[in-house]
Every structure is written in structure tokens, then in C-alpha cells.
Amino acid sequence: MLCESCGKNQANLHYTKIINGKAEEKHLCEECAYKNYDYEFDQPFSVNKLFTGLIDSMQESTMESNELQCPNCGLTYSNFKRDGKFGCSQCYEVFKSKLDPLFKGLHGHTRHKGKIPSTSNERTFLKREEDGLKTELENAVKEEEFERAAVIRDKLKDLKVKLDNYEEG
């Protein structure tokens, strides 16, 4: 597809702008995209700005009267939003209430699960499943959902048998 602006170069930027529910699509070459005053592009592309833009779009209120601040490094939440970087490891806990909705929106969960290589043996997958069921069981008991807890307990027993058989064989 050729650039809609110059008609010469290959369009390698496809931009959709939505204003008042009306979508406007543009297909531009890189040169025309940078010349066009309607579009703002950072050079080089800033992942920090993308990340903090997601934070702003997913949160109801972006300003608080009592701004969050990390007691360890002094980083404020607004400075984190601006820079997209934490000051220290404690910032994760301090800003947790603001970050959890973002992580859940991006990943579908708020707990890091990691990846298991496809070459791993079955035992690794079973242990991961066992850990998840144990956490689920704890939550069910805390929430006093004893019927659900009994079902999870039974699943854990079955899984334990599989793990024992796997270790013996």
C-alpha cells in the first residue's frame, strides 16, 4: 500500500485516530508521518511513555490529594508516571494499589507465573499445578467456601498420586 500523503513510498505506518466515536485511518510512509503535524512521535520510541500512558488510561483518577511517595527512595507516583521507572524495589509495594489493575489488564493476572520450557518433563508441569491448587485451596478456606475447598482438596490428592507415581517410575 502506498503512502496516502506522498503517494510514492510504501506506507509502513498505519494510524487510527478516534475522535467522538469516529475512526479516521491513515496509511503513511515514515517520512510523511514525521512531517505531519497531527502526529507526535518520539525518536527513539519510548516504552516508558507507552507504559505510563497505559497506567493513565486504565485508572479512574490520575491525581490524588495525598500523592503516594516511596518512603525508601522518595519517588512520587507522578514522577513514576512521568519516567516509567521505579526508584527502588520498595516502590512496587508502595504503588501496588495503582499497579495491580494495570498488570491484570495487561496479563490477565497480578501474580508472576513465569514460563516453563516446552522441553521440561511432566513433573515440572504437575508441580506448577500443585502450587496453584494449594494457593486456591488457601483462598477458598479464607473465604469460608468449604465446598469449593473440598473439591480443590480432592484435586490435590489426585495430583499428589500422579506426582508420587512419577517420582517412583
MDAnalysis code that builds the backbone (N, CA, C; Angstrom):
import MDAnalysis as mda
import numpy as np

u = mda.Universe.empty(507, n_residues=169, atom_resindex=np.repeat(np.arange(169), 3), trajectory=True)
u.add_TopologyAttr("name", ["N", "CA", "C"] * 169)
u.add_TopologyAttr("resid", np.arange(1, 170))
u.add_TopologyAttr("resname", ["MET", "LEU", "CYS", "GLU", "SER", "CYS", "GLY", "LYS", "ASN", "GLN", "ALA", "ASN", "LEU", "HIS", "TYR", "THR", "LYS", "ILE", "ILE", "ASN", "GLY", "LYS", "ALA", "GLU", "GLU", "LYS", "HIS", "LEU", "CYS", "GLU", "GLU", "CYS", "ALA", "TYR", "LYS", "ASN", "TYR", "ASP", "TYR", "GLU", "PHE", "ASP", "GLN", "PRO", "PHE", "SER", "VAL", "ASN", "LYS", "LEU", "PHE", "THR", "GLY", "LEU", "ILE", "ASP", "SER", "MET", "GLN", "GLU", "SER", "THR", "MET", "GLU", "SER", "ASN", "GLU", "LEU", "GLN", "CYS", "PRO", "ASN", "CYS", "GLY", "LEU", "THR", "TYR", "SER", "ASN", "PHE", "LYS", "ARG", "ASP", "GLY", "LYS", "PHE", "GLY", "CYS", "SER", "GLN", "CYS", "TYR", "GLU", "VAL", "PHE", "LYS", "SER", "LYS", "LEU", "ASP", "PRO", "LEU", "PHE", "LYS", "GLY", "LEU", "HIS", "GLY", "HIS", "THR", "ARG", "HIS", "LYS", "GLY", "LYS", "ILE", "PRO", "SER", "THR", "SER", "ASN", "GLU", "ARG", "THR", "PHE", "LEU", "LYS", "ARG", "GLU", "GLU", "ASP", "GLY", "LEU", "LYS", "THR", "GLU", "LEU", "GLU", "ASN", "ALA", "VAL", "LYS", "GLU", "GLU", "GLU", "PHE", "GLU", "ARG", "ALA", "ALA", "VAL", "ILE", "ARG", "ASP", "LYS", "LEU", "LYS", "ASP", "LEU", "LYS", "VAL", "LYS", "LEU", "ASP", "ASN", "TYR", "GLU", "GLU", "GLY"])
u.atoms.positions = np.array([
    [0.858, -1.175, 0.000],
    [0.000, 0.000, 0.000],
    [0.904, 1.238, 0.000],
    [0.564, 2.197, -0.848],
    [1.351, 3.420, -0.936],
    [0.900, 4.442, 0.105],
    [1.800, 5.330, 0.438],
    [1.538, 6.397, 1.398],
    [0.412, 7.293, 0.878],
    [-0.553, 7.594, 1.751],
    [-1.689, 8.437, 1.357],
    [-1.288, 9.897, 1.179],
    [-0.149, 10.289, 1.743],
    [0.262, 11.682, 1.669],
    [1.086, 11.968, 0.409],
    [2.178, 11.222, 0.234],
    [3.054, 11.491, -0.909],
    [2.742, 10.615, -2.125],
    [2.136, 9.458, -1.901],
    [1.797, 8.559, -2.996],
    [2.985, 7.888, -3.651],
    [4.191, 8.051, -3.089],
    [5.402, 7.490, -3.687],
    [5.933, 6.292, -2.892],
    [6.085, 6.501, -1.583],
    [6.724, 5.500, -0.734],
    [5.714, 4.485, -0.202],
    [6.265, 3.345, 0.201],
    [5.442, 2.295, 0.810],
    [4.966, 2.779, 2.191],
    [3.676, 2.637, 2.474],
    [3.128, 3.020, 3.775],
    [3.525, 1.967, 4.800],
    [4.315, 2.368, 5.795],
    [4.720, 1.427, 6.831],
    [4.198, 1.842, 8.208],
    [3.378, 2.872, 8.236],
    [2.742, 3.306, 9.474],
    [1.239, 3.375, 9.212],
    [0.511, 2.645, 10.024],
    [-0.942, 2.629, 9.895],
    [-1.494, 3.191, 11.196],
    [-2.132, 4.310, 11.127],
    [-2.529, 5.090, 12.293],
    [-4.039, 5.231, 12.309],
    [-4.646, 4.918, 13.440],
    [-6.083, 5.102, 13.591],
    [-6.319, 6.110, 14.698],
    [-7.026, 7.161, 14.380],
    [-7.350, 8.199, 15.359],
    [-8.863, 8.171, 15.541],
    [-9.304, 8.102, 16.802],
    [-10.739, 8.066, 17.083],
    [-11.108, 9.343, 17.819],
    [-11.991, 10.115, 17.207],
    [-12.459, 11.364, 17.799],
    [-13.977, 11.339, 17.787],
    [-14.563, 11.493, 18.989],
    [-16.017, 11.454, 19.155],
    [-16.640, 10.212, 18.512],
    [-15.968, 9.066, 18.682],
    [-16.505, 7.810, 18.178],
    [-16.303, 7.579, 16.689],
    [-15.707, 8.537, 15.984],
    [-15.480, 8.397, 14.545],
    [-14.007, 8.041, 14.301],
    [-13.791, 6.916, 13.641],
    [-12.430, 6.450, 13.383],
    [-11.914, 7.022, 12.067],
    [-10.695, 7.522, 12.112],
    [-10.029, 8.037, 10.913],
    [-8.725, 7.261, 10.760],
    [-8.567, 6.573, 9.631],
    [-7.377, 5.765, 9.394],
    [-6.464, 6.455, 8.411],
    [-5.179, 6.401, 8.703],
    [-4.158, 6.963, 7.815],
    [-3.110, 5.900, 7.561],
    [-2.632, 5.859, 6.335],
    [-1.554, 4.945, 5.958],
    [-0.448, 5.825, 5.376],
    [0.642, 5.941, 6.127],
    [1.700, 6.874, 5.760],
    [3.059, 6.194, 5.718],
    [3.955, 6.777, 4.935],
    [5.347, 6.345, 4.983],
    [5.982, 7.037, 6.195],
    [7.137, 6.555, 6.585],
    [7.785, 7.097, 7.785],
    [8.091, 8.586, 7.633],
    [8.545, 8.991, 6.472],
    [8.918, 10.382, 6.229],
    [7.709, 11.315, 6.373],
    [6.594, 10.957, 5.758],
    [5.389, 11.789, 5.829],
    [4.801, 11.808, 7.244],
    [4.918, 10.687, 7.947],
    [4.398, 10.621, 9.311],
    [5.129, 11.604, 10.212],
    [6.446, 11.724, 10.053],
    [7.209, 12.648, 10.879],
    [6.983, 14.102, 10.479],
    [6.696, 14.332, 9.205],
    [6.434, 15.701, 8.741],
    [5.056, 16.186, 9.159],
    [4.089, 15.277, 9.225],
    [2.701, 15.632, 9.511],
    [2.571, 16.130, 10.939],
    [2.066, 17.327, 11.138],
    [1.970, 17.930, 12.463],
    [0.899, 17.304, 13.339],
    [-0.024, 16.512, 12.774],
    [-1.077, 15.873, 13.570],
    [-0.556, 14.739, 14.441],
    [0.594, 14.187, 14.085],
    [1.090, 13.010, 14.780],
    [2.336, 13.360, 15.568],
    [2.376, 12.872, 16.789],
    [3.546, 13.107, 17.635],
    [4.252, 11.782, 17.845],
    [5.487, 11.712, 17.410],
    [6.274, 10.507, 17.578],
    [7.565, 10.860, 18.282],
    [7.918, 10.042, 19.263],
    [9.196, 10.221, 19.945],
    [10.251, 9.460, 19.170],
    [11.414, 10.052, 19.067],
    [12.530, 9.328, 18.475],
    [13.600, 9.221, 19.528],
    [14.061, 8.078, 19.942],
    [13.529, 6.772, 19.612],
    [12.237, 6.501, 20.381],
    [11.536, 5.450, 19.974],
    [10.278, 5.065, 20.607],
    [10.494, 4.877, 22.107],
    [9.614, 5.419, 22.913],
    [9.759, 5.350, 24.361],
    [8.783, 4.341, 24.958],
    [9.310, 3.221, 25.421],
    [8.484, 2.213, 26.084],
    [7.956, 2.784, 27.386],
    [8.748, 3.619, 28.057],
    [8.306, 4.229, 29.311],
    [7.038, 5.040, 29.114],
    [6.983, 5.823, 28.044],
    [5.794, 6.629, 27.792],
    [4.598, 5.757, 27.439],
    [4.831, 4.676, 26.721],
    [3.757, 3.745, 26.418],
    [3.219, 3.135, 27.708],
    [4.120, 2.686, 28.575],
    [3.744, 2.047, 29.834],
    [2.965, 3.008, 30.723],
    [3.480, 4.226, 30.901],
    [2.790, 5.182, 31.762],
    [1.498, 5.674, 31.117],
    [1.422, 5.684, 29.798],
    [0.167, 6.027, 29.134],
    [-0.895, 4.973, 29.405],
    [-0.488, 3.719, 29.451],
    [-1.419, 2.642, 29.798],
    [-1.914, 2.806, 31.229],
    [-1.014, 3.192, 32.113],
    [-1.403, 3.393, 33.511],
    [-2.493, 4.463, 33.588],
    [-2.261, 5.574, 32.926],
    [-3.240, 6.670, 32.961],
    [-4.574, 6.243, 32.371],
    [-4.547, 5.481, 31.288],
    [-5.799, 5.126, 30.629],
    [-6.589, 4.087, 31.413],
    [-5.930, 3.316, 32.261],
    [-6.624, 2.256, 32.991],
    [-7.086, 2.704, 34.375],
    [-6.663, 3.872, 34.805],
    [-7.024, 4.298, 36.152],
    [-8.043, 5.413, 36.099],
    [-8.965, 5.339, 37.043],
    [-10.062, 6.297, 37.111],
    [-9.535, 7.705, 37.387],
    [-8.851, 7.865, 38.509],
    [-8.359, 9.203, 38.857],
    [-6.846, 9.190, 38.797],
    [-6.295, 10.169, 38.107],
    [-4.849, 10.212, 37.968],
    [-4.212, 11.123, 39.011],
    [-4.994, 11.927, 39.667],
    [-4.448, 12.821, 40.684],
    [-5.079, 12.510, 42.028],
    [-4.275, 12.545, 43.063],
    [-4.766, 12.369, 44.414],
    [-4.311, 13.550, 45.241],
    [-5.098, 13.889, 46.263],
    [-4.691, 14.993, 47.122],
    [-3.463, 14.593, 47.934],
    [-3.409, 13.364, 48.429],
    [-2.235, 12.856, 49.127],
    [-1.483, 11.943, 48.171],
    [-0.505, 12.496, 47.487],
    [0.204, 11.722, 46.477],
    [1.058, 10.646, 47.134],
    [1.045, 9.467, 46.512],
    [1.859, 8.374, 47.009],
    [3.329, 8.694, 46.815],
    [4.121, 8.327, 47.827],
    [5.561, 8.537, 47.741],
    [6.263, 7.381, 48.438],
    [7.291, 6.872, 47.805],
    [8.052, 5.772, 48.387],
    [8.881, 6.298, 49.553],
    [8.725, 5.720, 50.747],
    [9.491, 6.193, 51.897],
    [10.978, 5.860, 51.804],
    [11.323, 4.867, 50.989],
    [12.719, 4.455, 50.878],
    [13.529, 5.372, 49.959],
    [13.005, 5.629, 48.749],
    [13.785, 6.408, 47.775],
    [13.210, 7.803, 47.508],
    [11.972, 8.039, 47.990],
    [11.368, 9.355, 47.810],
    [10.656, 9.557, 46.480],
    [10.611, 8.537, 45.632],
    [9.952, 8.667, 44.332],
    [8.451, 8.860, 44.527],
    [7.887, 9.837, 43.843],
    [6.445, 10.052, 43.905],
    [5.787, 9.311, 42.753],
    [4.502, 9.058, 42.919],
    [3.779, 8.338, 41.873],
    [3.756, 9.144, 40.573],
    [3.614, 10.448, 40.673],
    [3.598, 11.262, 39.444],
    [4.955, 11.221, 38.746],
    [6.053, 11.149, 39.499],
    [7.374, 11.017, 38.873],
    [7.520, 9.651, 38.209],
    [6.967, 8.611, 38.849],
    [6.992, 7.283, 38.228],
    [6.215, 7.307, 36.914],
    [5.020, 7.931, 36.923],
    [4.213, 8.010, 35.699],
    [4.957, 8.758, 34.604],
    [5.658, 9.815, 34.984],
    [6.381, 10.613, 34.003],
    [7.552, 9.839, 33.402],
    [8.334, 9.148, 34.260],
    [9.553, 8.485, 33.805],
    [9.361, 7.020, 33.443],
    [8.335, 6.376, 34.048],
    [8.107, 4.964, 33.789],
    [9.116, 4.053, 34.447],
    [9.828, 4.546, 35.464],
    [10.849, 3.743, 36.141],
    [10.683, 3.877, 37.648],
    [10.900, 2.766, 38.336],
    [10.877, 2.787, 39.793],
    [12.225, 3.251, 40.321],
    [12.212, 3.785, 41.537],
    [13.453, 4.231, 42.160],
    [14.130, 3.123, 42.941],
    [13.332, 2.182, 43.466],
    [13.893, 1.084, 44.259],
    [12.898, -0.076, 44.277],
    [13.295, -1.174, 44.918],
    [12.426, -2.348, 44.956],
    [11.185, -2.127, 45.819],
    [11.222, -1.199, 46.760],
    [10.061, -0.941, 47.617],
    [8.944, -0.202, 46.884],
    [9.257, 0.440, 45.794],
    [8.249, 1.164, 45.011],
    [7.129, 0.232, 44.554],
    [7.463, -1.039, 44.268],
    [6.448, -1.991, 43.841],
    [5.359, -2.135, 44.892],
    [5.752, -2.202, 46.159],
    [4.776, -2.344, 47.238],
    [4.018, -1.047, 47.478],
    [4.730, 0.081, 47.452],
    [4.109, 1.379, 47.718],
    [3.043, 1.701, 46.669],
    [3.327, 1.421, 45.409],
    [2.419, 1.752, 44.314],
    [1.535, 0.567, 43.910],
    [1.534, -0.501, 44.706],
    [0.813, -1.734, 44.383],
    [-0.651, -1.495, 44.030],
    [-1.338, -0.662, 44.787],
    [-2.766, -0.439, 44.536],
    [-3.011, 0.189, 43.163],
    [-2.056, 0.927, 42.657],
    [-2.179, 1.559, 41.338],
    [-1.732, 0.609, 40.225],
    [-0.808, -0.314, 40.548],
    [-0.229, -1.175, 39.529],
    [-1.031, -2.443, 39.277],
    [-1.664, -2.985, 40.308],
    [-2.407, -4.238, 40.149],
    [-3.448, -4.180, 39.030],
    [-4.268, -3.121, 38.949],
    [-5.234, -3.075, 37.833],
    [-4.538, -3.047, 36.470],
    [-3.398, -2.387, 36.395],
    [-2.652, -2.327, 35.138],
    [-2.141, -3.708, 34.756],
    [-1.495, -4.400, 35.704],
    [-0.954, -5.721, 35.413],
    [-2.064, -6.699, 35.058],
    [-3.179, -6.610, 35.770],
    [-4.300, -7.516, 35.487],
    [-4.839, -7.256, 34.081],
    [-4.900, -5.987, 33.694],
    [-5.363, -5.650, 32.348],
    [-4.408, -6.118, 31.269],
    [-3.113, -6.045, 31.531],
    [-2.119, -6.439, 30.538],
    [-1.937, -7.949, 30.448],
    [-1.895, -8.610, 31.614],
    [-1.542, -10.024, 31.647],
    [-2.691, -10.950, 32.000],
    [-3.795, -10.407, 32.505],
    [-4.910, -11.244, 32.914],
    [-4.794, -11.740, 34.342],
    [-3.710, -11.416, 35.010],
    [-3.494, -11.809, 36.406],
    [-2.487, -10.850, 37.024],
    [-2.356, -10.893, 38.339],
    [-1.439, -9.978, 39.018],
    [-0.249, -10.704, 39.635],
    [-0.176, -12.003, 39.456],
    [0.922, -12.783, 40.022],
    [1.804, -13.284, 38.886],
    [3.115, -13.089, 39.033],
    [4.042, -13.553, 38.005],
    [4.064, -15.079, 37.989],
    [3.779, -15.645, 36.846],
    [3.730, -17.093, 36.739],
    [4.958, -17.655, 36.051],
    [5.625, -16.862, 35.261],
    [6.787, -17.354, 34.546],
    [6.401, -18.326, 33.450],
    [7.390, -18.846, 32.793],
    [7.146, -19.795, 31.717],
    [7.911, -21.075, 32.003],
    [7.366, -22.157, 31.519],
    [8.033, -23.448, 31.634],
    [8.455, -23.838, 30.227],
    [9.748, -24.153, 30.043],
    [10.185, -24.563, 28.705],
    [9.423, -25.799, 28.238],
    [9.113, -25.851, 26.963],
    [8.352, -26.976, 26.419],
    [9.121, -28.285, 26.530],
    [10.430, -28.200, 26.711],
    [11.248, -29.404, 26.837],
    [11.253, -29.957, 28.262],
    [10.611, -29.255, 29.197],
    [10.574, -29.711, 30.589],
    [9.782, -31.000, 30.696],
    [10.093, -31.763, 31.770],
    [9.367, -33.016, 31.959],
    [8.001, -32.748, 32.592],
    [7.163, -33.784, 32.595],
    [5.789, -33.641, 33.084],
    [5.753, -33.254, 34.559],
    [6.728, -33.697, 35.312],
    [6.765, -33.406, 36.752],
    [6.764, -31.895, 37.008],
    [7.481, -31.156, 36.198],
    [7.535, -29.701, 36.341],
    [6.146, -29.092, 36.188],
    [5.406, -29.556, 35.204],
    [4.050, -29.054, 34.988],
    [3.127, -29.447, 36.142],
    [3.289, -30.676, 36.637],
    [2.465, -31.130, 37.756],
    [2.749, -30.333, 39.023],
    [4.031, -30.037, 39.282],
    [4.391, -29.238, 40.464],
    [3.791, -27.829, 40.363],
    [3.808, -27.246, 39.164],
    [3.226, -25.916, 38.959],
    [1.732, -25.968, 39.253],
    [1.077, -27.008, 38.763],
    [-0.360, -27.168, 39.003],
    [-0.637, -27.355, 40.496],
    [0.217, -28.114, 41.161],
    [0.058, -28.344, 42.605],
    [0.176, -27.030, 43.376],
    [1.157, -26.213, 43.035],
    [1.328, -24.910, 43.700],
    [0.092, -24.033, 43.523],
    [-0.448, -24.028, 42.309],
    [-1.649, -23.232, 42.034],
    [-2.847, -23.719, 42.831],
    [-3.000, -25.038, 42.913],
    [-4.127, -25.597, 43.675],
    [-3.984, -25.317, 45.171],
    [-2.765, -25.355, 45.688],
    [-2.545, -25.054, 47.111],
    [-2.955, -23.614, 47.417],
    [-2.580, -22.695, 46.548],
    [-2.959, -21.282, 46.729],
    [-4.469, -21.130, 46.648],
    [-5.071, -21.805, 45.675],
    [-6.524, -21.755, 45.505],
    [-7.237, -22.319, 46.733],
    [-6.686, -23.391, 47.291],
    [-7.266, -24.004, 48.493],
    [-7.190, -23.050, 49.682],
    [-6.055, -22.417, 49.867],
    [-5.899, -21.443, 50.955],
    [-6.922, -20.320, 50.834],
    [-7.099, -19.814, 49.619],
    [-8.063, -18.727, 49.397],
    [-9.492, -19.185, 49.673],
    [-9.819, -20.402, 49.261],
    [-11.170, -20.923, 49.488],
    [-11.448, -21.060, 50.987],
    [-10.465, -21.527, 51.741],
    [-10.640, -21.672, 53.189],
    [-10.771, -20.295, 53.845],
    [-9.934, -19.345, 53.430],
    [-10.010, -17.978, 53.979],
    [-11.383, -17.362, 53.740],
    [-11.932, -17.632, 52.563],
    [-13.233, -17.071, 52.184],
    [-14.388, -17.935, 52.685],
    [-14.045, -18.974, 53.447],
    [-15.024, -19.888, 54.037],
    [-15.926, -20.539, 52.983],
    [-15.330, -20.851, 51.846],
    [-16.020, -21.576, 50.778],
    [-15.594, -23.037, 50.873],
    [-16.159, -23.732, 51.866],
    [-15.686, -25.062, 52.214],
    [-16.020, -26.121, 51.165],
    [-17.122, -25.961, 50.462],
    [-17.446, -26.920, 49.404],
    [-16.429, -26.834, 48.272],
    [-16.103, -25.609, 47.888],
    [-15.082, -25.395, 46.852],
    [-13.727, -25.914, 47.342],
    [-13.428, -25.675, 48.621],
    [-12.170, -26.145, 49.202],
    [-12.083, -27.667, 49.158],
    [-13.208, -28.356, 49.401],
    [-13.213, -29.823, 49.373],
    [-12.920, -30.340, 47.967],
    [-13.474, -29.678, 46.957],
    [-13.213, -30.076, 45.568],
    [-11.735, -29.880, 45.239],
    [-11.186, -28.753, 45.664],
    [-9.769, -28.471, 45.406],
    [-8.889, -29.472, 46.151],
    [-9.262, -29.791, 47.386],
    [-8.516, -30.770, 48.184],
    [-8.460, -32.110, 47.453],
    [-9.599, -32.524, 46.887],
    [-9.645, -33.791, 46.161],
    [-8.750, -33.752, 44.911],
    [-8.749, -32.618, 44.228],
    [-7.875, -32.466, 43.059],
    [-6.407, -32.570, 43.476],
    [-6.095, -31.965, 44.639],
    [-4.721, -32.026, 45.149],
    [-4.318, -33.461, 45.477],
    [-5.237, -34.235, 46.055],
    [-4.949, -35.641, 46.369],
    [-4.644, -36.417, 45.090],
    [-5.464, -36.227, 44.058],
    [-5.247, -36.908, 42.781],
    [-3.902, -36.515, 42.169],
    [-3.596, -35.241, 42.261],
    [-2.344, -34.737, 41.713],
    [-1.150, -35.310, 42.482],
    [-1.295, -35.428, 43.790],
    [-0.240, -35.996, 44.639],
    [0.048, -37.442, 44.229],
    [-1.005, -38.196, 43.926],
    [-0.825, -39.582, 43.470],
    [-0.025, -39.599, 42.166],
    [-0.373, -38.708, 41.232],
    [0.362, -38.625, 39.959],
    [1.831, -38.292, 40.197],
    [2.077, -37.315, 41.097],
    [3.458, -36.922, 41.393],
    [4.228, -38.073, 42.030],
    [3.587, -38.793, 42.964],
    [4.254, -39.926, 43.615],
    [4.591, -41.005, 42.596],
    [3.653, -41.288, 41.697],
    [3.888, -42.290, 40.647],
    [4.999, -41.851, 39.704],
    [5.027, -40.569, 39.409],
    [6.048, -40.037, 38.506],
    [7.444, -40.185, 39.124],
    [7.533, -39.905, 40.438],
    [8.825, -39.979, 41.120],
    [9.296, -41.415, 41.276],
    [8.354, -42.365, 41.421],
    [8.716, -43.774, 41.569],
    [9.151, -44.370, 40.235],
    [8.497, -43.926, 39.156],
    [8.751, -44.506, 37.830],
    [9.885, -43.907, 37.187],
])
